[in-house]
Amino acid sequence: MILVTTPTGQIGSQVLDSLLDAGDAAGEVRVIVRDPARLSPRARARVEAVTGSHADPDVTAKACAGVDRVFWLVPPAPTADSVEGHFRSFTRPLVDAIRTGGVERVVAVSTLGRGVARNAGQISASLAMDDEIRATGVHHRALCPPYLMENLLHQVAAIRDGGVIAMATYGDRVLRTCATRDIGATAARLLLDGSWTGQDDVPMVGPDALTPEGMARVVSEVLDRPVRFQRLSGAEYRASMLRHGASEDWARAVADLAAATAEQGFYGSAAPTTPETAPTSFRRWCEEVLKPAALG
């Protein structure tokens, strides 16, 4: 049996859809979901739902009973008092369930930066999560994307109305990207394959070598309107997060993440592309996802 966390989220919903598309090959599928009504009608008819949060030890223990494969994603929580505490609160119930149950394989969403990232906010917390899961001895694959293209969807209004893409990074340095559709497809493929063993990272780096300024030019061409890149300082980025309701620690960690990716380079040109796991180009994503969101 396969367990899917965050089945109504941006990535988890795509994993679940791919598993349902696989039909009998997926076998039984169970999900942990806070609100089963948010599942699609197809999902409600075909999956077993355990209601609650996978940060709840009782919920995770119940959901993992009889499960041999797990898709694992810690959802963001901008209001959390502690980034590290937030990741620990989700990871420990899974670790306990692995040690007491029959979970054999875990496919988790993580990030590039292992062995390189330092003081990198949510990136550091995510990598620590991987280490804690791997300490159980479970077979583990960490899906490791760089900057998610879907992050730009948070700036749709600014792109549409102001012609600006704002990031806390350098405009003239390569920023590797990945589309969430590719993460969902790769996760589903691994969950459907019961033969892999061991613990390893799966880099997910899209085919582009664009700088943020280059990304802005692509967006401008796709939307047929001027769009420019604007660099934010770390302080400006942190202040923006606070204005949007983030906690002090979450805003600090996001600023640390942005500084680490800008200065330490592990989301940059040193990361080779991986077309087998991340084939979606930035232009294609802009045409198929960003443009309908901005102009629809």
Secondary structure, DSSP 8 states (H G I E B T S, - for coil): -EEESSTTSTTHHHHHHHHHHTGGGG--EEEEES-GGGS-HHHHHHSEEEES-TTSHHHHHHHHTT--EEEE-----TT-S-HHHHHHHHHHHHHHHHHHS---EEEEE--S-TTT--S-THHHHHHHHHHHHHTTT-EEEEEE-SEEGGGGGGGHHIIIII-EEEESS-TTS---EE-HHHHHHHHHHHHH-----SEEEEE---S----HHHHHHHHHHHHTS--EEEE--HHHHHHHHHHTT--HHHHHHHHHHHHHHHHH-TTTTTS---TTT----HHHHIIIIIHHHHH-
